[in-house]
Amino acid sequence: MRAPVLERVAGQEAAVAFLRGAAERFHHAYVLTGPEGSGKSIAARAFAAALLCKRGGCGDCRDCRLALRDQHPNEFVVEPEGRDIHVDTIRDEVWQPAYRTPPEAGRKVFVIREADRLSPAAADTLLKVLEEPPADTVFVLLSARAHELPETILSRCHAVVFAALSEPFVIHQLVAEQVPLVRAQLAARLAAGNLGRARRLAVEADGLAFRDAALQALDLAGRGPAGALDAAGLVLDAAKAYRESLKGELDQELAPFVDDRGRPEEVYRGAIRRIEQRFQRRDRRAERDYADRVLMAASTLLRDRIAAGVGLGADALINPDLPPQADPVGRAAAGLAGLEAARAELAEDFNLNARLVLERAFLRFAPA
């Protein structure tokens, strides 16, 4: 079997078949397009492993293991910082390293996530690289909204289309991986069909900690206005604790590139810098991302209460393992609207006062 590492991508037979062929005779640029949660990120990692592996993507060697974790020294991962991917990011992390000798012998792979967020200047800079691509270099763009990319960039990429994964498929996949059925159903619904996220929810020991925080926050807000203010504080405290829990990850990511004394090996200084920068971006987003997860879970809990209040059965619940509490439908609907409005505000403007936004959201659910 060619590029067995690509078999990790579930439910996307056509896309995998295309990427398997591309790993043997590659074009210089690809755009992986499809809805959120369809497996584009997993496929990009597996494709990078197939391109960087000396055995064509065995899935077991050092090259594959590092590529599957976005840590290979010849792999360059670009993500939005804030709302956009800025021109300086493309210049520093794509244009300049693309024309340099890679840290290790072999190909270079550039992965640009959420490529539709390229600013106009960043897109122009990327286009210059795509027009004169360096040898043995592959660019992989990911986007759920590829139609928003400039046509000049799209025309230079081979498109690989990913179909949406159905909830029954995600549940079936998790059960096949020995996840209990009820947990698989819950993970699939909370993850909205995103298989990678559903796996994490299903198997990680604290995978549902954000939902526990949501339950506590709704309980507090249900006691009145003072409780609503406490609920906002609880969410922020949980988000801060989550950010603190990530600190050990950086040392783990750097471990393959330091010597026995913990000092960076000279040849990997560029890779170490990229890993540190990526971690810093993730660290800056961590609290806001976790707060969004808590709000999303609280929304699903209120949605279940509304469903139960209008007479829908257990099959309609997003959280099938939790009997919905009995709240007035109108109050639950107001709370749901407030939570979703807060999620949209926090996603749109990173500089908003998160506490005030959360307090306003929970006050809409609190009884007078």
C-alpha angles and dihedrals in degrees: 000000000000118000097355089186087075090064086079088077106089128206097006104097096155094048092046092050090053093048092047090058092042091055089063098042107018132194116214097249140029135177116208107205133181142100123309112280096023094119103265095134094048090047092049091053092047092046091050089051091051091051095046099039115098088218095050099260108327092166094222109068128091092261092054095044092051095044092050088057095044089246104111110126090227092052119088117195121196123191135172117274105211110330099334146039102241129216092245089057092053092044094049101035103032116015098045100041092042090071096041130088109268120245090247130032113270139045130340122226124197117196116193112191122203088009091177086074093068110128114234091256092047091050091051091051092048090049090058090057093046090050091056104024118188118242119270091014126124127192119204117190121192124201140155087199104042090156087072092062116099112268089232089064096041091052090060095050133075107233119228112191122210120199124220114266114233121230092242089054092051091048091048091049093051093047089051086056090057097261112146112253098244092048090047091052092048094047092048093051096044090047092050092228096314101140097197092050091044090054091054092048091048102047109025115095092229095032092123098039090110090058090051088054090049091052091051092047093051090048090054094045090049089065095065143273095316089052090050090058089048089050091058090051091049092054092049092048091050090049091050091050090051091052090050090052091061096062095091092055094075093061090050092051093049095046096093091057104048130079128241090280093053094254120138114256108239096234091056100048091108093050091047091051091051092049090049092049092048090049091050090053091048090047092052091051097041100091094044092046093049092047088053090053091052091049091047091052091047089052091053091049092052090044089055090051090052091048091051091045093057093047104261117151133241092272089068094058123107089202102046093172094060122066105224117249116240108254126158106269093230093053092046090049091051090049092049091051091049094050094049091047089052091051091052093048095049092047092049100047120030091188097063119117098257094199093057092047092050094045091053091050096051092043088062089061098041117099114244 
